[in-house]
Amino acid sequence: MKKFIKIIFVFFLILCSCIFTSIYIMSDDISENYRINRGDEFNIDTFVPITASYNGIKMSQGSFARHIGDSFDVDLKIFGVIPFSTVKVEVVDDMYVQVLGNPFGMKIYTDGVLVIESVNIVTAKGKENPAERAGIKVGDYIKTVNGQAVTCNEDVLQLVTESGGKAMEFEVVRDGKEFTCKVTPVLEQSSSIYRIGIWVRDSSAGIGTLTFYSPSNDVICGLGHGICDSDTDILLEINEGEFVEADIIDVEKGSAGTPGALKGKLSYDSIADISLNCEAGVYGIMQKDVGSANLTEVALKQEVYNGRAQILCTVGGDTPKLYDCKIEKAGGKSDKTQNLIVTITDKELINATGGIVQGMSGSPILQDGKLVGALTHVLVDDSKTGYGIYAENMLDTAESVAKKELKKAS
């Protein structure tokens, strides 16, 4: 009898351990907020069955999702018994966008000038770095010098070289916070020119892929990740920028340890001004009338499942094509961008590019005819695999851009 009780006790401990392990793993996969289309059933795809209920009643087809704008606090229970979490569920109308997949060019100018490198100046007294001594760091934005706005490298260079070695007041922005500091230029021994010990950048350009156009608010978007400085990897604060048309003229194939790249030719045909550069991509208000034909439904994040999908991208000219891939939910509810793990399975695309290469960022990912996400990054050690962002997250950002521009216009 004691042996039997011991076996039951051990079995109970193992069962409890499995349940708590499952709860721990799933806790990172479950978001705090979800959307549901009107009339649909609310389900979450997890490896352990979860039951959703509202006010103690199991959510069923059309029972609660009746009116757009309604929201509910939904209780989640493992196996329908063990309380797990409470999430907010909002009822929305079906969301449709025009899926793109075309290459585009980016021309951007920063808000001020970005400090990308700090260097010592060799003077008659030895090595000095006035900017560093004054508190200026790599990644800072210089907005003004002696009260004069600086918008390009030449502005800073001219003001410093003409300073005569007198202390100068710099207005600097770091992590969104402004401060001022005094910088005293020093005379470089080799050139007899006044320097302060920094290199700065005022502009950038590159190639990416357009994800979708939303006809409901005229917002177009691409990349799925922000534009960062190539030297500092810091998200650029954009003062001016635009989407321009582009053609892919060549491909540099990627391999393990060596990311490849699409080689593009930018045109002067503007698509839209860049309104926002953020971790979820670049966004702007469309300047051309593209209509609203061939719209595709945007999948809600709980509708996305591990399995076969397709990626829409352009690896030659300007015409996108569908290629096979497989996707897997990456988890991490706090991460708004690395939501999916994408693996290219299409032999044609692998032969052409080696897998995922720079310039394919923003390529739409489709599953069961719905837009589920966009490609964002490639894994350096595996050129066939990368990350993707949920399309729902990008559409949320697009809506916020439209509201901001509408408020600005009014």
C-alpha positions as CSV (number, residue, x, y, z in Angstrom):
1,M,0.0,0.0,0.0
2,K,2.8,2.4,0.9
3,K,4.5,1.6,-2.4
4,F,1.3,2.4,-4.3
5,I,0.9,5.7,-2.4
6,K,4.5,6.6,-3.2
7,I,4.0,5.9,-6.9
8,I,0.9,8.1,-6.9
9,F,2.8,10.8,-5.1
10,V,5.7,10.7,-7.6
11,F,3.2,10.7,-10.5
12,F,1.5,13.8,-8.9
13,L,4.8,15.6,-8.5
14,I,5.7,14.9,-12.2
15,L,2.3,16.0,-13.3
16,C,2.6,19.3,-11.3
17,S,6.1,19.8,-12.6
18,C,4.9,19.4,-16.2
19,I,1.9,21.8,-15.7
20,F,4.1,24.5,-14.1
21,T,6.7,24.1,-16.8
22,S,4.0,24.5,-19.4
23,I,2.7,27.6,-17.7
24,Y,6.2,29.1,-17.6
25,I,6.8,28.4,-21.3
26,M,3.4,29.7,-22.4
27,S,3.6,32.8,-20.3
28,D,6.1,34.3,-22.8
29,D,3.9,33.4,-25.7
30,I,0.6,34.9,-24.5
31,S,0.1,38.7,-25.2
32,E,-1.8,41.0,-22.9
33,N,-4.1,42.3,-25.7
34,Y,-5.8,40.5,-28.6
35,R,-8.2,41.4,-31.4
36,I,-11.0,39.3,-32.7
37,N,-13.1,39.8,-35.9
38,R,-16.8,40.4,-35.4
39,G,-18.6,37.0,-35.2
40,D,-15.4,35.0,-34.8
41,E,-14.4,32.5,-32.1
42,F,-11.4,33.4,-29.9
43,N,-8.8,30.7,-29.9
44,I,-5.1,30.8,-29.1
45,D,-2.8,28.2,-30.7
46,T,-0.6,26.7,-28.0
47,F,0.9,23.2,-27.4
48,V,-1.3,22.8,-24.3
49,P,-5.1,23.3,-24.7
50,I,-6.3,26.6,-23.4
51,T,-10.0,27.5,-22.9
52,A,-11.1,31.1,-23.1
53,S,-14.2,32.3,-21.1
54,Y,-16.0,35.5,-20.4
55,N,-17.8,35.9,-17.1
56,G,-17.5,32.2,-16.6
57,I,-19.0,31.3,-20.0
58,K,-16.9,29.7,-22.7
59,M,-16.5,32.0,-25.7
60,S,-18.3,30.4,-28.7
61,Q,-19.0,31.4,-32.2
62,G,-20.7,34.9,-32.3
63,S,-21.6,34.8,-28.6
64,F,-19.6,37.9,-27.6
65,A,-17.9,39.3,-30.7
66,R,-21.0,41.1,-32.0
67,H,-20.2,44.8,-32.0
68,I,-17.1,46.5,-33.3
69,G,-15.3,48.4,-30.6
70,D,-16.5,46.2,-27.7
71,S,-13.7,44.8,-25.5
72,F,-13.7,42.0,-22.9
73,D,-11.5,40.7,-20.1
74,V,-11.2,37.1,-21.1
75,D,-10.0,34.4,-18.6
76,L,-7.7,31.7,-19.9
77,K,-7.5,28.3,-18.3
78,I,-5.3,25.3,-19.1
79,F,-7.3,22.2,-19.9
80,G,-10.3,24.4,-19.1
81,V,-9.6,24.0,-15.4
82,I,-6.3,25.7,-14.2
83,P,-6.5,29.5,-14.2
84,F,-3.6,30.8,-16.4
85,S,-4.1,34.5,-17.4
86,T,-6.5,37.2,-18.2
87,V,-6.2,39.1,-21.5
88,K,-8.0,42.0,-23.1
89,V,-9.9,41.1,-26.3
90,E,-11.2,43.8,-28.6
91,V,-13.8,43.3,-31.4
92,V,-12.7,44.7,-34.7
93,D,-13.8,44.6,-38.3
94,D,-11.9,42.6,-40.9
95,M,-8.6,44.4,-41.8
96,Y,-7.5,44.5,-45.4
97,V,-4.4,46.0,-47.1
98,Q,-2.8,45.9,-50.5
99,V,0.2,43.6,-50.2
100,L,3.2,44.9,-52.1
101,G,6.6,43.1,-52.1
102,N,8.2,45.7,-54.4
103,P,11.7,47.0,-53.8
104,F,12.1,50.7,-52.7
105,G,14.9,53.1,-51.9
106,M,15.2,55.3,-48.9
107,K,16.8,58.7,-48.8
108,I,16.9,60.2,-45.3
109,Y,18.4,63.1,-43.4
110,T,18.8,63.0,-39.7
111,D,17.3,65.5,-37.1
112,G,20.6,67.3,-36.4
113,V,23.8,65.4,-37.0
114,L,24.6,62.0,-35.4
115,V,27.9,61.4,-33.7
116,I,29.3,58.1,-35.1
117,E,32.9,58.1,-33.9
118,S,35.1,59.6,-31.3
119,V,38.8,60.2,-32.1
120,N,41.8,61.7,-30.4
121,I,43.4,64.9,-31.8
122,V,47.1,65.1,-31.9
123,T,48.1,68.6,-30.6
124,A,51.3,70.2,-29.5
125,K,50.4,69.1,-26.0
126,G,49.7,65.5,-26.9
127,K,46.4,63.6,-27.6
128,E,43.2,65.4,-26.7
129,N,39.5,64.9,-27.3
130,P,37.5,68.1,-26.5
131,A,34.1,66.6,-27.4
132,E,34.6,63.6,-25.1
133,R,35.9,65.8,-22.3
134,A,32.7,67.9,-22.6
135,G,30.5,64.8,-22.3
136,I,29.5,64.2,-25.9
137,K,29.3,60.4,-26.8
138,V,28.8,58.3,-29.9
139,G,25.1,58.1,-30.6
140,D,24.3,61.6,-29.5
141,Y,22.6,64.1,-31.9
142,I,24.0,67.6,-32.1
143,K,21.2,70.0,-32.8
144,T,22.8,73.5,-32.6
145,V,26.3,75.0,-32.2
146,N,26.4,78.4,-30.6
147,G,22.7,78.7,-31.2
148,Q,22.9,77.9,-34.9
149,A,21.1,74.9,-36.2
150,V,23.3,72.3,-37.8
151,T,21.8,70.1,-40.5
152,C,24.8,68.6,-42.2
153,N,28.5,67.6,-41.6
154,E,29.7,70.8,-43.3
155,D,27.8,73.0,-40.8
156,V,29.7,71.5,-37.9
157,L,33.1,71.5,-39.7
158,Q,32.8,75.2,-40.7
159,L,31.7,76.4,-37.2
160,V,34.5,74.5,-35.5
161,T,37.3,75.4,-37.9
162,E,36.3,79.1,-37.7
163,S,36.1,79.1,-33.8
164,G,39.6,80.3,-33.2
165,G,39.8,77.9,-30.3
166,K,37.1,79.6,-28.3
167,A,34.7,77.6,-26.2
168,M,31.5,76.7,-28.1
169,E,28.0,75.8,-26.8
170,F,26.6,72.6,-28.2
171,E,22.9,71.6,-27.8
172,V,22.8,67.8,-27.7
173,V,20.1,65.2,-27.6
174,R,20.7,61.8,-26.0
175,D,17.9,59.2,-25.6
176,G,15.3,61.9,-26.3
177,K,16.6,64.3,-23.6
178,E,18.3,67.6,-24.5
179,F,21.3,69.1,-22.7
180,T,24.0,71.7,-23.4
181,C,27.7,71.5,-23.0
182,K,30.8,73.7,-23.6
183,V,33.3,72.3,-26.1
184,T,36.7,74.1,-26.7
185,P,38.3,73.1,-30.0
186,V,42.0,72.3,-30.1
187,L,44.5,72.9,-32.9
188,E,45.5,69.8,-34.7
189,Q,49.3,69.7,-35.1
190,S,49.5,68.2,-38.6
191,S,46.9,70.4,-40.3
192,S,46.8,73.5,-38.1
193,I,43.0,73.2,-38.2
194,Y,40.7,73.4,-35.1
195,R,39.1,70.0,-34.3
196,I,36.9,68.7,-31.5
197,G,37.4,64.9,-31.9
198,I,34.2,63.5,-33.5
199,W,32.9,62.2,-36.8
200,V,29.3,62.9,-37.6
201,R,26.7,61.8,-40.2
202,D,23.7,63.7,-41.5
203,S,22.2,61.3,-44.1
204,S,21.8,57.8,-45.3
205,A,20.3,55.7,-48.1
206,G,19.5,52.1,-48.8
207,I,17.3,49.5,-50.3
208,G,14.3,47.6,-48.7
209,T,11.0,46.0,-49.5
210,L,7.6,47.5,-49.3
211,T,5.2,45.5,-47.1
212,F,1.7,46.9,-47.7
213,Y,-0.4,49.9,-48.5
214,S,-3.5,50.6,-46.3
215,P,-6.2,52.2,-48.4
216,S,-8.2,53.0,-45.2
217,N,-5.7,55.6,-44.1
218,D,-3.3,56.0,-47.1
219,V,-0.3,54.7,-45.2
220,I,2.4,52.8,-46.9
221,C,5.1,50.9,-45.0
222,G,8.2,48.7,-45.4
223,L,11.2,47.1,-43.8
224,G,9.5,45.8,-40.6
225,H,12.4,47.2,-38.6
226,G,13.9,50.6,-38.1
227,I,16.6,52.3,-40.1
228,C,19.7,52.3,-38.0
229,D,23.1,54.0,-38.4
230,S,25.5,51.5,-40.0
231,D,28.3,52.3,-37.6
232,T,26.5,52.7,-34.3
233,D,23.4,50.5,-34.9
234,I,21.4,53.3,-33.3
235,L,17.8,54.1,-34.6
236,L,18.1,57.2,-36.8
237,E,16.0,60.2,-35.8
238,I,14.8,61.4,-39.2
239,N,14.2,65.1,-40.0
240,E,13.5,64.5,-43.7
241,G,13.2,61.3,-45.8
242,E,11.3,59.7,-48.6
243,F,10.4,56.4,-50.2
244,V,11.6,56.3,-53.8
245,E,11.1,53.6,-56.5
246,A,13.9,51.2,-57.1
247,D,15.0,48.3,-59.4
248,I,17.0,45.3,-58.3
249,I,20.0,45.0,-60.7
250,D,22.1,42.3,-59.0
251,V,22.2,39.9,-56.0
252,E,25.1,39.2,-53.7
253,K,24.4,35.7,-52.4
254,G,24.5,35.0,-48.7
255,S,26.0,32.1,-46.8
256,A,26.6,31.1,-43.2
257,G,28.5,33.9,-41.6
258,T,28.3,36.2,-44.6
259,P,24.9,38.0,-45.1
260,G,24.2,38.7,-48.8
261,A,22.5,41.8,-50.3
262,L,20.2,42.9,-53.0
263,K,21.9,45.5,-55.3
264,G,19.4,48.2,-56.3
265,K,19.2,51.3,-58.5
266,L,17.2,54.2,-57.0
267,S,15.1,56.4,-59.1
268,Y,13.9,60.0,-58.6
269,D,10.3,58.9,-58.6
270,S,9.0,59.6,-55.0
271,I,6.4,57.3,-53.5
272,A,5.9,59.0,-50.1
273,D,7.6,61.1,-47.5
274,I,8.8,59.1,-44.5
275,S,6.6,60.1,-41.5
276,L,8.0,57.7,-39.0
277,N,11.1,55.5,-38.5
278,C,10.6,53.1,-35.6
279,E,11.4,49.6,-34.5
280,A,8.4,48.3,-36.5
281,G,9.6,49.8,-39.8
282,V,9.3,53.0,-41.9
283,Y,5.9,54.6,-42.6
284,G,4.6,57.4,-44.8
285,I,1.5,58.8,-46.3
286,M,1.0,57.6,-49.9
287,Q,1.4,60.4,-52.5
288,K,0.1,58.4,-55.5
289,D,-3.4,57.0,-56.2
290,V,-2.9,53.3,-56.2
291,G,-6.6,52.4,-55.7
292,S,-7.9,49.6,-53.5
293,A,-7.9,46.5,-55.8
294,N,-6.7,43.0,-54.9
295,L,-6.9,43.6,-51.1
296,T,-5.6,40.9,-48.7
297,E,-6.9,40.3,-45.2
298,V,-4.5,40.8,-42.4
299,A,-4.3,37.8,-40.0
300,L,-4.7,38.4,-36.3
301,K,-1.6,37.2,-34.4
302,Q,-3.6,34.3,-32.8
303,E,-4.5,33.0,-36.3
304,V,-0.9,32.5,-37.2
305,Y,0.4,29.0,-36.8
306,N,3.6,27.0,-37.2
307,G,3.9,25.6,-40.7
308,R,4.0,26.3,-44.4
309,A,3.8,29.9,-45.7
310,Q,5.0,32.0,-48.6
311,I,7.2,35.1,-48.8
312,L,6.6,37.8,-51.5
313,C,9.8,39.5,-52.6
314,T,11.7,40.9,-55.6
315,V,15.1,39.6,-56.5
316,G,15.3,41.0,-60.0
317,G,13.8,44.1,-61.6
318,D,10.7,45.5,-59.9
319,T,8.2,42.6,-60.0
320,P,7.6,40.6,-56.8
321,K,7.2,36.8,-56.8
322,L,6.0,34.3,-54.2
323,Y,8.4,31.8,-52.7
324,D,7.9,28.9,-50.2
325,C,9.0,29.2,-46.6
326,K,8.0,27.9,-43.2
327,I,7.3,29.9,-40.1
328,E,7.4,29.3,-36.4
329,K,6.1,31.6,-33.7
330,A,9.1,33.0,-31.9
331,G,7.4,33.8,-28.6
332,G,8.4,36.7,-26.4
333,K,5.3,38.9,-25.8
334,S,7.5,41.8,-24.9
335,D,9.2,41.8,-28.3
336,K,7.2,43.7,-30.8
337,T,9.3,42.9,-33.8
338,Q,10.9,39.4,-33.6
339,N,7.6,37.5,-33.6
340,L,8.3,34.8,-36.2
341,I,11.1,32.6,-37.2
342,V,11.2,32.3,-41.0
343,T,13.0,29.6,-42.9
344,I,13.3,29.7,-46.7
345,T,12.5,26.3,-48.3
346,D,12.1,27.4,-51.9
347,K,15.0,26.0,-54.0
348,E,14.7,28.7,-56.6
349,L,15.1,31.5,-54.1
350,I,17.9,29.7,-52.3
351,N,19.7,29.3,-55.6
352,A,19.3,33.0,-56.4
353,T,20.1,34.5,-53.1
354,G,21.3,31.9,-50.7
355,G,18.2,32.5,-48.6
356,I,17.5,35.8,-46.9
357,V,19.7,38.8,-47.8
358,Q,19.8,42.5,-47.0
359,G,17.2,44.4,-48.9
360,M,14.5,41.7,-48.5
361,S,13.5,43.2,-45.1
362,G,9.8,44.1,-45.3
363,S,8.9,41.2,-47.7
364,P,5.3,40.2,-46.9
365,I,4.7,36.8,-45.4
366,L,1.4,35.1,-46.4
367,Q,-0.3,32.0,-44.9
368,D,-3.7,30.6,-46.1
369,G,-4.2,33.7,-48.3
370,K,-3.8,36.2,-45.4
371,L,-1.0,38.6,-44.6
372,V,0.6,37.3,-41.4
373,G,3.8,39.3,-41.2
374,A,6.9,40.7,-42.8
375,L,10.5,39.6,-43.0
376,T,12.9,41.7,-40.8
377,H,16.3,40.1,-40.2
378,V,18.6,37.2,-41.3
379,L,20.5,35.0,-38.9
380,V,24.2,35.5,-39.6
381,D,25.1,31.9,-39.0
382,D,22.2,30.6,-41.2
383,S,21.4,32.5,-44.3
384,K,18.2,30.6,-44.9
385,T,16.6,31.6,-41.6
386,G,15.6,34.9,-40.1
387,Y,13.0,36.8,-38.1
388,G,9.6,38.3,-39.0
389,I,7.2,40.8,-37.4
390,Y,3.4,40.3,-37.1
391,A,1.5,42.2,-39.8
392,E,-1.0,43.2,-37.1
393,N,1.7,45.0,-35.3
394,M,2.7,46.9,-38.4
395,L,-0.9,47.8,-39.1
396,D,-1.2,49.2,-35.5
397,T,1.7,51.4,-36.2
398,A,0.3,52.5,-39.6
399,E,-2.9,53.6,-37.9
400,S,-1.0,55.6,-35.3
401,V,0.9,57.4,-38.1
402,A,-2.4,58.2,-39.9
403,K,-3.9,59.6,-36.7
404,K,-0.8,61.7,-36.0
405,E,-0.7,63.1,-39.6
406,L,-4.5,63.9,-39.4
407,K,-4.0,65.7,-36.1
408,K,-1.1,67.7,-37.6
409,A,-3.1,68.7,-40.7
410,S,-6.0,69.9,-38.5
